[in-house]
Amino acid sequence: MAEQLELLNSESHRDVRMRLGGIDPHPHFVMVVPEEFAAAAAVCPIFFAKSADTGEFYAAALLGFQPGELLVEVTAQGQPVFQPLEMQRQGFFTAEADIAIDLGHPRFGAGASVALFEDDGTPSNAMRKVQRALGELVRGVEASRALVRELMRLKLIEPIDIALQFDDGQRLTLDGLYTVSRDALAELDDAEVLALFRSGQLQAALCVSGSLSQVPLLARRRNERLTAA
């Protein structure tokens, strides 16, 4: 569906309602920024991929192996315990100093019940959370670019191919993914490691490389669902 972007304001959009929960089909590969890496790595793998539009690297959390598949832990309400900022801001975009809304987004369709604004025109609590998510994303995207530049300078980013076979006989291959090389990290000299540590980028790099351990956990969860079906 084509985007229907409008600048958000309390007069024109007073009666617009949004959904708080996930929008089906749930995206399985969602952009994340460095400040989210620790929370993401606790529940799912993080990879780098190249943007189809720009060719630039970006980081993303793998929540499932196929579109619409959610394999991470969920709350009692069925929402993932880790909610990427990119998911929190669904349907909203930054437009310089303003916020734009895509009224054609499913978030504002059937089942939407949460107001964007209070009766006095001030943002609702739910809308304030969206505003915070957008602000954190703007800052986070810049931090992500800086991280990628440094990791590339140090030759720490390497491609990784993941091939999986499930109990129903299905084989899945995940292509076009990149991770942080543990071997290359171990070969850095002390000065480079210290510089990464002081910038906070070492922790981010370790989160990415360490999160690979989540891949077999997601695969096991998928097999368990196949068995239960």
Kinemage of the C-alpha trace (Angstrom):
@kinemage 1
@onewidth
@group {chain A} dominant
@subgroup {mainchain}
@vectorlist {calphas} color= white
{ca met a 1} P 0.000 0.000 0.000
{ca ala a 2} L 1.343 3.432 -0.959
{ca glu a 3} L 2.258 5.768 1.854
{ca gln a 4} L -0.212 8.560 2.612
{ca leu a 5} L 2.065 10.934 4.509
{ca glu a 6} L 0.717 13.999 6.276
{ca leu a 7} L 2.342 16.257 8.850
{ca leu a 8} L 0.916 15.281 12.220
{ca asn a 9} L -1.132 17.886 14.089
{ca ser a 10} L -3.710 17.780 16.863
{ca glu a 11} L -6.463 19.389 14.789
{ca ser a 12} L -6.435 17.245 11.657
{ca his a 13} L -5.659 14.009 13.500
{ca arg a 14} L -7.648 14.447 16.706
{ca asp a 15} L -9.931 11.525 15.854
{ca val a 16} L -7.272 9.189 14.464
{ca arg a 17} L -6.746 6.006 16.473
{ca met a 18} L -3.789 3.628 16.477
{ca arg a 19} L -3.050 0.089 17.532
{ca leu a 20} L -0.476 -0.588 20.226
{ca gly a 21} L 0.205 -4.229 19.416
{ca gly a 22} L 2.066 -5.792 16.533
{ca ile a 23} L 0.846 -5.434 12.977
{ca asp a 24} L 0.379 -8.613 10.940
{ca pro a 25} L 2.327 -9.938 9.219
{ca his a 26} L 5.003 -9.357 11.820
{ca pro a 27} L 8.346 -8.354 10.252
{ca his a 28} L 11.041 -10.928 10.924
{ca phe a 29} L 14.079 -8.700 10.279
{ca val a 30} L 13.911 -5.315 11.989
{ca met a 31} L 16.462 -2.496 12.060
{ca val a 32} L 18.021 -1.817 15.456
{ca val a 33} L 20.448 0.849 16.662
{ca pro a 34} L 23.452 0.358 18.961
{ca glu a 35} L 21.706 1.352 22.182
{ca glu a 36} L 19.292 -1.540 21.563
{ca phe a 37} L 21.976 -4.152 20.940
{ca ala a 38} L 22.244 -5.457 24.512
{ca ala a 39} L 18.479 -5.969 24.862
{ca ala a 40} L 18.208 -7.485 21.390
{ca ala a 41} L 21.147 -9.867 21.843
{ca ala a 42} L 19.482 -11.301 24.954
{ca val a 43} L 16.634 -12.729 22.864
{ca cys a 44} L 17.662 -12.881 19.200
{ca pro a 45} L 20.610 -12.667 16.792
{ca ile a 46} L 21.775 -9.330 15.386
{ca phe a 47} L 23.211 -9.092 11.895
{ca phe a 48} L 24.406 -6.433 9.527
{ca ala a 49} L 22.836 -6.255 6.084
{ca lys a 50} L 23.142 -3.901 3.134
{ca ser a 51} L 20.314 -1.533 2.291
{ca ala a 52} L 18.763 -2.322 -1.078
{ca asp a 53} L 18.395 1.428 -1.674
{ca thr a 54} L 21.794 2.778 -0.621
{ca gly a 55} L 24.084 -0.234 -0.310
{ca glu a 56} L 25.027 0.941 3.182
{ca phe a 57} L 25.270 -1.453 6.110
{ca tyr a 58} L 22.610 -1.350 8.799
{ca ala a 59} L 22.058 -3.542 11.850
{ca ala a 60} L 18.911 -5.598 12.295
{ca ala a 61} L 17.433 -8.064 14.753
{ca leu a 62} L 16.329 -11.441 13.388
{ca leu a 63} L 12.998 -12.214 15.079
{ca gly a 64} L 12.126 -15.168 12.859
{ca phe a 65} L 13.425 -16.986 9.805
{ca gln a 66} L 10.629 -16.003 7.418
{ca pro a 67} L 8.292 -13.010 6.982
{ca gly a 68} L 5.465 -13.114 9.516
{ca glu a 69} L 7.333 -15.537 11.789
{ca leu a 70} L 7.933 -14.475 15.398
{ca leu a 71} L 10.219 -16.879 17.271
{ca val a 72} L 11.447 -14.705 20.140
{ca glu a 73} L 9.950 -14.841 23.618
{ca val a 74} L 6.625 -13.061 23.962
{ca thr a 75} L 4.664 -11.464 26.781
{ca ala a 76} L 1.324 -12.673 28.098
{ca gln a 77} L -0.249 -10.363 25.497
{ca gly a 78} L 1.632 -12.088 22.684
{ca gln a 79} L 4.042 -9.219 22.043
{ca pro a 80} L 7.811 -9.801 21.768
{ca val a 81} L 9.634 -9.090 25.030
{ca phe a 82} L 12.044 -6.980 22.983
{ca gln a 83} L 10.260 -4.258 21.032
{ca pro a 84} L 12.631 -2.536 18.586
{ca leu a 85} L 12.272 1.229 18.285
{ca glu a 86} L 11.570 0.669 14.597
{ca met a 87} L 8.457 -1.298 15.569
{ca gln a 88} L 7.365 1.240 18.172
{ca arg a 89} L 7.321 4.042 15.601
{ca gln a 90} L 5.399 2.110 12.907
{ca gly a 91} L 3.266 4.452 10.840
{ca phe a 92} L 5.151 7.563 11.933
{ca phe a 93} L 8.167 9.243 10.348
{ca thr a 94} L 10.429 12.182 11.041
{ca ala a 95} L 10.030 15.179 8.727
{ca glu a 96} L 12.851 17.509 9.754
{ca ala a 97} L 11.596 18.993 13.053
{ca asp a 98} L 8.089 17.564 12.593
{ca ile a 99} L 6.432 14.155 12.642
{ca ala a 100} L 4.614 12.736 9.634
{ca ile a 101} L 1.909 10.087 9.802
{ca asp a 102} L 1.097 7.478 7.165
{ca leu a 103} L -2.674 7.130 7.411
{ca gly a 104} L -2.571 4.190 5.012
{ca his a 105} L -0.513 2.113 7.454
{ca pro a 106} L -2.330 -0.897 9.016
{ca arg a 107} L -1.574 0.522 12.463
{ca phe a 108} L -4.412 2.984 11.914
{ca gly a 109} L -6.809 0.470 10.394
{ca ala a 110} L -9.146 -2.154 11.838
{ca gly a 111} L -8.809 -2.624 15.585
{ca ala a 112} L -7.178 0.762 16.197
{ca ser a 113} L -8.514 2.242 19.444
{ca val a 114} L -5.803 4.367 21.088
{ca ala a 115} L -5.987 8.138 20.657
{ca leu a 116} L -3.006 10.144 19.448
{ca phe a 117} L -4.085 13.254 21.335
{ca glu a 118} L -5.912 14.139 24.529
{ca asp a 119} L -9.023 16.321 24.474
{ca asp a 120} L -6.893 19.416 25.093
{ca gly a 121} L -4.734 18.670 22.047
{ca thr a 122} L -1.657 17.467 23.923
{ca pro a 123} L -0.059 14.158 22.866
{ca ser a 124} L -1.439 11.066 24.594
{ca asn a 125} L 0.905 8.844 26.599
{ca ala a 126} L 0.997 6.401 23.687
{ca met a 127} L 1.909 9.196 21.287
{ca arg a 128} L 4.646 10.420 23.622
{ca lys a 129} L 6.198 6.957 23.456
{ca val a 130} L 6.185 7.182 19.668
{ca gln a 131} L 7.841 10.606 19.875
{ca arg a 132} L 10.554 9.209 22.136
{ca ala a 133} L 11.094 6.238 19.819
{ca leu a 134} L 11.499 8.536 16.818
{ca gly a 135} L 13.962 10.744 18.690
{ca glu a 136} L 16.010 7.761 19.822
{ca leu a 137} L 16.022 6.375 16.282
{ca val a 138} L 17.324 9.624 14.805
{ca arg a 139} L 20.208 9.636 17.266
{ca gly a 140} L 20.682 5.890 16.970
{ca val a 141} L 20.975 5.860 13.182
{ca glu a 142} L 23.906 8.263 13.405
{ca ala a 143} L 25.518 6.094 16.097
{ca ser a 144} L 24.983 3.043 13.891
{ca arg a 145} L 26.692 4.697 10.935
{ca ala a 146} L 29.643 5.659 13.121
{ca leu a 147} L 29.866 2.086 14.424
{ca val a 148} L 29.819 0.612 10.926
{ca arg a 149} L 32.507 3.025 9.741
{ca glu a 150} L 34.787 2.022 12.600
{ca leu a 151} L 34.143 -1.704 12.233
{ca met a 152} L 34.850 -1.481 8.511
{ca arg a 153} L 38.025 0.515 9.112
{ca leu a 154} L 39.225 -2.233 11.430
{ca lys a 155} L 38.042 -4.924 8.982
{ca leu a 156} L 35.820 -6.521 11.612
{ca ile a 157} L 32.698 -7.072 9.502
{ca glu a 158} L 32.535 -10.392 7.659
{ca pro a 159} L 29.820 -12.210 5.676
{ca ile a 160} L 28.088 -15.179 7.240
{ca asp a 161} L 25.912 -17.818 5.573
{ca ile a 162} L 23.412 -19.673 7.714
{ca ala a 163} L 21.882 -22.946 6.509
{ca leu a 164} L 19.177 -24.599 8.589
{ca gln a 165} L 17.246 -27.844 8.289
{ca phe a 166} L 14.068 -28.404 10.273
{ca asp a 167} L 12.228 -31.483 11.453
{ca asp a 168} L 9.643 -31.164 8.660
{ca gly a 169} L 12.427 -31.453 6.086
{ca gln a 170} L 12.413 -27.788 5.151
{ca arg a 171} L 15.780 -26.207 4.464
{ca leu a 172} L 16.357 -22.493 4.872
{ca thr a 173} L 19.405 -20.524 3.830
{ca leu a 174} L 19.892 -16.983 5.093
{ca asp a 175} L 22.003 -15.004 2.642
{ca gly a 176} L 23.278 -11.448 2.559
{ca leu a 177} L 24.028 -11.297 6.278
{ca tyr a 178} L 27.158 -10.056 8.019
{ca thr a 179} L 28.505 -10.293 11.544
{ca val a 180} L 31.495 -9.173 13.595
{ca ser a 181} L 34.497 -11.462 13.205
{ca arg a 182} L 35.590 -12.845 16.566
{ca asp a 183} L 38.974 -13.791 15.116
{ca ala a 184} L 39.547 -10.277 13.801
{ca leu a 185} L 38.495 -8.835 17.156
{ca ala a 186} L 41.036 -11.027 18.933
{ca glu a 187} L 43.789 -9.801 16.612
{ca leu a 188} L 43.286 -6.099 17.375
{ca asp a 189} L 46.139 -4.444 19.204
{ca asp a 190} L 45.655 -3.044 22.697
{ca ala a 191} L 45.331 0.565 21.541
{ca glu a 192} L 42.538 -0.297 19.093
{ca val a 193} L 40.673 -2.330 21.708
{ca leu a 194} L 40.976 0.488 24.237
{ca ala a 195} L 39.695 3.041 21.717
{ca leu a 196} L 36.711 0.823 20.904
{ca phe a 197} L 36.011 0.327 24.599
{ca arg a 198} L 36.129 4.035 25.401
{ca ser a 199} L 33.782 4.855 22.529
{ca gly a 200} L 31.281 2.196 23.631
{ca gln a 201} L 31.647 0.465 20.286
{ca leu a 202} L 33.422 -2.583 21.697
{ca gln a 203} L 30.326 -3.578 23.659
{ca ala a 204} L 28.208 -3.156 20.530
{ca ala a 205} L 30.596 -5.329 18.516
{ca leu a 206} L 30.597 -8.029 21.195
{ca cys a 207} L 26.792 -7.971 21.324
{ca val a 208} L 26.625 -8.655 17.592
{ca ser a 209} L 29.152 -11.500 17.634
{ca gly a 210} L 27.753 -13.011 20.827
{ca ser a 211} L 24.172 -12.910 19.575
{ca leu a 212} L 24.939 -15.671 17.048
{ca ser a 213} L 24.269 -18.121 19.889
{ca gln a 214} L 20.589 -17.191 19.566
{ca val a 215} L 20.300 -18.741 16.091
{ca pro a 216} L 20.087 -22.382 17.289
{ca leu a 217} L 17.677 -21.320 20.040
{ca leu a 218} L 15.301 -19.805 17.491
{ca ala a 219} L 15.683 -22.911 15.317
{ca arg a 220} L 14.804 -25.149 18.265
{ca arg a 221} L 11.746 -23.025 19.020
{ca arg a 222} L 10.638 -23.362 15.412
{ca asn a 223} L 11.034 -27.145 15.575
{ca glu a 224} L 9.019 -27.252 18.800
{ca arg a 225} L 6.185 -25.436 17.072
{ca leu a 226} L 6.322 -27.862 14.168
{ca thr a 227} L 6.067 -30.777 16.599
{ca ala a 228} L 3.139 -29.192 18.424
{ca ala a 229} L 1.236 -28.416 15.214
